[in-house]
């Protein structure tokens, strides 16, 4: 303590950052960063190069805030500036630092770096407590999914199923950690063809174990002339694929409804950005990002919500802990997750349609399905005002496009693509890569599995939003994936008048979202029912230049898509369904 003036101890800056990180994240970053410079000064003054006792805590809490706020570029800048210091922690096998770095590399799709971190984390000789062990198991499953290692994914799901069943009563492990591992496990099923009974058993035995349920306590009477109070809970209102579907709904709710938006992320951006003025005028906006379960439930109850909609399911930043406490009398699943949460005591209804979920479907849902007549999606592109014109840079080749992330490109999908490329030698395949580096992980796999000459591939690196949409100008036909079909990707293609070939399934919602969109906009000829038909339709369409010209160059698909995705038509259907739920 004699080395510093009384007001200049490094840990004081860290403590200030930690206090602010509980509520004011952006201000906390300033104090954590300031602390770093003082911790580095401490290393020089002591002349040992050894870190201060609180230095590691400062690093971990800074990275936690940056990670949670999606400030990945800021995190990257800091990691470059202090690369030597951070590498020292890795060399010393400081497990908490390695764990944070591994999670960051997964989030930013730096998969080889992530895999290198996990070679240390998964080493049984490296000591770690049960809490860390479960967090590592959770993130390793996500890593293998991002790497599209489908063979390992089946085994990992079985392993994690055993872990989920065994960790229920293990002491010393945070409930949030247990919930995260369970949620990650539930997320992976839609990427593979799986035993639906196994998933149902898992839901029925464990959902309410990890999200203990309390019944709704009536706190208001819905008077006859009172507007229906609708609440939306989400972290994905802004800067997310879901934004394309929820923002147009929020903008177009009628005066019949009082709408409250409970934001679990990006509240400050919502309130500050002029582009969101129409949402702020329409909705009451409430920040629940840093609220614990009890406070979030209390806040929702104070707004006397009649119908509360969950836009997450098991996806990141979900608040199933809140829904399990039933703060509203009616709770509805919508948009963000393509499967059942698995407990009617948490969510009672699910908004869908008869193509995505046929009445004959054998898929198990705990929620009662409410089928909208005109399709369950309303899309408004948040990044583009008008479709991009076709670009014939690869003429005379016909270009198939694969624009979904690698974790959706299942072995069954790739086998169909292999056959299509073999039967249509006049075509190339443009593949959008999801990795920010280490592209060869996926490139080599595509070359090996698809088995065509290298000049038949066009690999598009991960880029900006503008670069992403430019790719649609180069594509003649988009090839959908399965069993987890595209949603935003499909809508982006159709908005730009690119035809999408998809395959429907009798029993899987995640398989059928593209089919639902194509059916409702009037393009049933692009919907197939089996792999052979999928291949046949794609090949024949690639040979039908007249139809492609009509679809693409004359803008037929964009016109059909735009005509159907009209707020007035959709909102009448959607709000009628919500009113019917209230009456029930």
N, C-alpha and C positions, 0 to 999 in steps of 0.2 A: 504493500500500500504506500510505502514511502517513495515509490518510483513515479507517482503521478500526483498532480494537484488534486485536492479533495473532490472537485467537481468533474474530474476527467477520468474516472475509472472506466475501463472498457465495458464492464458488465452493466453500468448504469444505462448506457445507450441500448444495450440488449434488453434490459428490463423494460425500458420505455417501449421498445418495439413489441415485446411480448404482450404488454398491457393493451396496446392499441390493436394488436392482431386479433383480439377477441371481438372487436366491433368495427374498427376503421382500418381495413386492410391496407389501403393505399398509403396512408400515413405511416403504418407500421413498417412498410418497405424502406422508407427513408431512414428510420432509426436503425433498422437492422443493417442497412448498407453503411451508415455512419459508424456503427459498432465495428464492422469489419476493418475499416482503416485504423481504428484504435487498437483492435486486437493484433493487427499486423505491426503496429508501432510497439506494442508490448513485446512481441517476439524479438524486435531489434534491441530494445532497451535491456532485456534480460540476457541477451547475447547467447542464448542457448538454442534458439530456434524452436523451442517447445511452445505449444499453444497454451493460452490462458485456459483456466478450468471451464469457463463458460463459452469459449470460442465455438466448439462443436455445436453446442445448443443453439447458438446464434445462426450458424450455417443451416441447421436442420429446420429451425422455425422460419427462416427467410425462404428457404426452398419450398416449405409447406405452403406458405402464403402465395408465392409465385405460381406454384403448381395448381393450387385450388382456383386461382383467378385466371388461369390460362395465360399467364404472362410468360410464355415459353421463350420468346425472343429475348426478354430481359434476363431470364435465367441463363440462356445461352451466352449472352454477353458477359455475365458475371463469371460463368464457368471458364470462359476463355481468358479473362483478365487474371483470374486466380487459379489457373490450371495447375501450377506447381503445388500450391497448397492443397488443392482438392486431390491431386494424384497421390500426395503423401498419405492422406487418409485412406485411400484405396490400397496403397502398398502395405499399410499397417493392418489391413483387413478390418477397418472400422465398419462394423456390419450395418449400423444405422445409416451412415453416409452412402454406402454401396447400395442399400435398399432404396434410398431416395433417388439416387442416380439411375438405377435400373428402371424405376417407375417413370422417370422423366424420359428415358430413352424409348420406352414403350409408347408413351404418350405422343412423342414426336416421330415415331416410326423409324428410329435409328436401331434397327433390329439386331445387327451384329454386336453393337455396343451393349445392348440390353442382354443379349445372350452371353456375352463375356462376363457381365456382372452376375448373371445367374449361375454361371459355372462356379463362382465363389459362394454365392448365397445357398446353393443347393448342396454344397459340399458338407457331408455329415460331420466332418472333423472341425468345422467352424462353429464355435459355440453360439447358441442363440436361444432365447426363451420361447415359450409356447406362443406368446403373442406374435413375435416376429416370425416364427415358423409358419403360422397360419397366414400371415400377410404375404409371405413369400410364395406359399402354395397358391394363394389367390392370384397374385400377379403373374406367376409362371403359366397359369392356364390362359390368361389374357395374351401373354407373349406368343404362345404356340398357336393361338387362334389368329393373331396378326400375321404370323409367319405362314399361315395356311398349311400347317402340318396336320392334315386331317387324320392320318393314321394314329398319331399320338393323341389327338383330341379325344377319341373314343376312350382310350386308356385313362387319360387324365380325368375325364368326366366320372369314370368308375371310381378312380382313386378319391376324387373330391366328394363323391357321394358318400363313401365310407367315412371321410373326414367330417362331413356335415352331420352324419348320424352319431359320430363318436364324441364330437367336441361340445355337445349341448351342455353337459354338466361339469366341464373341465374348469376349475377355478383359475383365477389369475389372467384370464383372457377377456379383454374388453368386449362387451356385447356388440359394439359397432364393428369390430373385427370379424366376429362370427357372422354378423349380418352381411358384411361385404363378401365374404367367401361364399356364403349361400347364394347371394344375388349373382355373383360372377358365374357360379355353376348353372344357375337357371337361365342365364343369358345365352349359353352356348348351344342349347338344344336345337334352336331354330336353324343353326348353320349346318346341321347334319340330319340325315334320315335316322330317326331314333325310335326306340320302343316307347310309344305314347303311354302305355300302361305304367311303365317305370316312372315316367315323369309325373303322372297322376298320383302314384303312390307316394312319391317324394313330396309333392305338394300337401297331400292330405295328412302326412305324418309330421311334417316339419315346418310348414309356413307359419303356423300360429305359435310354434315353439320359438322361432327367431323373431317374430313380430307379435308379441302377446296382445290379445284382443280384449278391449273393454267395450261394453255395449253403449250405444248412443244414449245420452241423457237429454231428454227434451228440455230445451231452454227458451223456446219461443213457439207461439202459435201462428201459423201462416193464415193471416186474415184474408178474407175473400177478395178484396180489392187491392191487396198489397202486391207489388211486383215480385216475381220470383227472384230470389237471390242466388245467383250462380257464382261459384268459386272455382278458379283454376289454380292448381298447384304445379309449379314447374320451375326448373332451372334452365330450361331450353327455349325460353321465349325469344331471346336474341342470340345471334351468332351460332345458330345450330340449324340442322336440316329441318327440324320440327317448325322453325320459324316460318317457313314457306306455307305451312298449313294452319297454324294457330293465329298468326297475325291477321289474315283476312277475316277470320271468324270474329276476333275481338273488335275489328274495325266495323263490322256489319251487324252486330247484335242489335235487335230492335229495342224500343223503349219498354217493351213488355218485361224486360229482364234488367235487374240491377247486377252488374258484373264486378266481381272483386278478383283481382289478380294477385295471388300470393307467390312472390318471387323468391326462389331459393338461390338465385345468383343474378348478377348484373342489374341489381336494383338501381344503383347510382347512375349507370349508363342509360337505363330506361328513363330516369327522371331528368337527365341532362341533355339528351340528344333531341334536337328539333324534329328529326324525322319521326319520332315517336309521339308527337303532339296529339295526333288523332286518337291514339290508344289512351293517353293520359286523360283526354277529354271524355272518352267513353267509359273508362274503368276507374274504380278505386284500386290503387296499387299499394300493396303492403309488403314490406321486407321481412322475410322469415329466415334469411340465410344463416344467421348466427344463433337462432333460437333453438333451445333444447326441445324435446318432444312436448313436455308439459306446457311450455310457454307458447309454442306454435299452436297447439290444440286450443288453448285459452283464447288466443288471438282470433282464430277462425270462428270459434263459438261466439265471440263478441260481435262478429259481423252477421250473425244469425243466418248463416248459409243454409239454403234449402237443398241444393244439389252441388256436391263437390266433385270436380273432375280431376282425376290423376292422369298426367301426361307422361308418366315415366315407366310404370311397371317396375321391372328390376334393373333398369338402366342407371347409369352413374348419376349421383346427386338425388336419387329418389328420396321421398319422405313417407315410405310405407309405415315407418314407426308412428307417424302422425295419423295416417288413415286407419291404422289398426285400433286407434283410440276412438274412432267414429265421431269426429267433431261435428259432422253433418248427418241428418237423418237419411239422406240418399247419397251414395258414393258410386262414381261411374269411372270406368277405365276407358281411355281414348288415346289414340295416336301413337304414343312413343314406344310401345312395346307390342310385338305381334302375337302374344300368347296370353293365356290366363295367368293371373297372379296366384290363383289356386285356393282362394278362400272367399266364400260369399259373406263371411263375417267382416271382411275388410272392404271388398268392392262387390256391389250387388249387381251392377249392369255393365255391359260392354257395347259400345257403339261400333257397328260394322255394317255390312250389306250382304245381300244374298249371293253375290258372286265370290266375294272374299270368304264368306262362311255359308255355304249352301245349307239349306234346312236338313239335307240328308247327311251332312258331314258327321263323321264319327269322332272328330276331335273333341276332347273333353274340355269343358269350360265350367268353372265354378260360378262365373257370372252369367246372368241371363242376357242373351244377345238381343240387342235392339237394332234391327236392320233398316237402314235408311233406304228409301226407294231409289234414289238417284245416285247411289255411291256414297261412301263414307268420308270422302276427302274433298276439301276445297283448297286449291293451290293458287298461290300468287308468287311469282318468282321475285325474291327479295334482291336479286343481284342484277337483273336485266329488265329493261322496259319493253324491248321488242326482240323478236327472233333474229338470230345471226344468219346472214346469207350463206348459201352453200359455197364451199371453196373447192375447186377441182384440181388441187395441186397434185393429186395422185392419179389423175386421169391417164389411161383408160381403165385403171383398176377400179373394181368395186370394193369399198372399204367397209368391213364389219367393225363394229366398235364394242369393246369390253370396258365399261366405265365404272363398274362397281368395285368396291375394295376387294382385295385378294381373299379375305376371309370368307367371302361369299362365293368364290369360284371353286366350288366343290369338285371332287373327282368325277361325279356324274355329269356336271356341267362341262368340264374340260373334254370329256370323251365325246360329247355331242359336238363341241367346237372342232375337235380333231376330224370327225367325219365330215363336217361341213367344209372345212378347208380342203380336204381330200377330194370331195365331190365337186368343188367349185374352184378350179385352178386359176380362174380369172380374178380371184379376190385376195385381199390382204386383211390382216387383223390388227387393228389399232388397240393397244392395251394401255390403259392409264395405270401407272404404277402409284402405289400409295406410300412407298417408302421415301424418306427424304435423302437417304444415302443407302449404300449396300443393295442397290437395285438387283445385283446379280443373284441374290437369294431367290427372287421370283423369276427373273429372266431365264436362268438356266432351267428352272422347273418347266416353264412354258415351252421352251425349245424342246426339251426332252419328251414331254407328254404329248404335245401337239404334233411333233414329228413332221414339220415341213421345212423347206429351205429358209434360211435366215432372211432372205429378201421379202418373204411373205409377212414378216412381223414389222410393226411400227410401235416402238416402245416410247410412250410419252411420260416424261419425268414429272414428278410431283411439282406443282407450281402454284402460281397465284390464281385467284378466282377468275380473272380475265383470261389467263392461259387455259384454265379448265374449260370455260365456255367456248373458247376458240376451237377446241377439239371437236365439238359438235358440228362445226362447219365443215369438217373433213370427213365425217362419217355418213355413209349411205344407209346403213342398217345397224341398229343397236341389238346386240344379243343379250337377252336377259339371263339371269343366273337362277339357280334353284338348289336346294329347297327354300332358300331365303331370297326372294325376288327383290328387285329394286322398287323403291318408292319415289324418293326425291330424284334419283337418277333417271327413272322412267319418265317422270313429269318434266324434267329438264330436256330430255330428248324430244318428247312430244311437243313441248312449247317451241322448240326449234325445228319442228316438222320432220324429225327423224323417226321412221317407223321402228317399232320395238317388237321383236319376236319373243313370245313368252310361252311358258308351259303351265297349264292349270293342274291342280291336284284336288281330288274329291274331298280330302280330309285335313288339309293344312292351310291355315290362314296366311302364314308367312309366304307360302308358295304362290298365293293367288292375288296379291295386291296389284301387280301389273295387269293381270287378267281383268280385275275389277275395273281399272281405269280404262283399258282398251274397250271393254264391253260397253261401258256407259258413254264413251264418246263416239261409239259407232264404228269400231274397227275389229269386229269379231274374227275376221279372216287372219289376224295375226296371233290369235290364241290357239295353242295346240294342247293336246291331251296326253301325249306320250313322247318319249325321246325320238322315235322314228319320225313322227309327224313334225316335231320341232326341227329336225335336220332337214326334212323335205321342204317345209315352208320357207326356211331360211335360204336354201339353195335355189329354189324356184324364184323367190323374190329377187335374189341377186342377178338372175338372168332376165328379169322382166324390167327392162329399162324404161318402158313406157309407163308402167305403174310407179316405178321409183321417181320418175320425172314429175308425175302428178302429185305423189305424196310429198316430195321434198322440194323440188324447184318451184312448183306452182302453189306450195304452201297449204295443201289440202289438210294435212294432219294438224298443223297449227290452228287453222280455222275451226276444225271440229273440236279440238281440245279447248280452245279459247271460248267457243260458244257454250260449251258445257260447264266450264269452270266459272260460272257466273254467280256472284254472291247472292243475288235475290232468290234464284232457284234453290240454291243449296240451303240458305238460311231458313227458308220456309219449311223445308224438310227437317232440318236439324232442330230448329226451335219447336216444331210440332212434336218431335220425339221427346224433347225435354219436358214439354208440357204434359204429354201423355204419361211420362214417368211420375211426374208430380201427382197427377190424378190417380194413378195406381196406388 
